Amino acid sequence: MNKTYVAKKEDIKRQWYLVDAKDKVLGRLAAKVAAILRGKHKPIFTPHLDTGDGVIVINAAKIKVTGRKLKQKVYRRYSGYQGGLKEVFLETMLKRKPATVIKLAVRRMLPGGPLGRDVLKKLKVYVDDKHPHKSQNPVILEV
């Protein structure tokens, strides 16, 4: 009879990865980053535990999208008040807040609830190629 493996706290070893988003496609990058944050690349992956690693994304402003997404993709948020629906196109969002575009793409690929919120805290996104995480000794990851 096979037993299901469940990771223990002492089994979980955290690693940091550095991802350069320059000329990468947004969705493909976000999918890879989400899998690493969840820990799906490890043999000790356990669905209800945070077994994932940290990810540092640099050059967020130089991300690419395919098709007509720049003009057609819309980010919506609603304040809860009448007339409180705000809509921003991807093109505008990339000019104003490029780091938020990547964060939102990754966040929407993670589970909702407490586990997803904890996993998202290990994602650091920076607009250019400078980051303050040298002491984590990040491994460069080709996506």
Secondary structure, 3 states (H helix, E strand, C coil): CCCCCCCCHHHCCCCEEEEECCCCEHHHHHHHHHHHHHCCCCCCCCCCCCCCCEEEEECHHHCECCCCHHHHCEEEEECCCCCCEEEEEHHHHHHHCHHHHHHHHHHCCCCCCHHHHHHHCCEEECCCCCCCCHHHCCEEECC
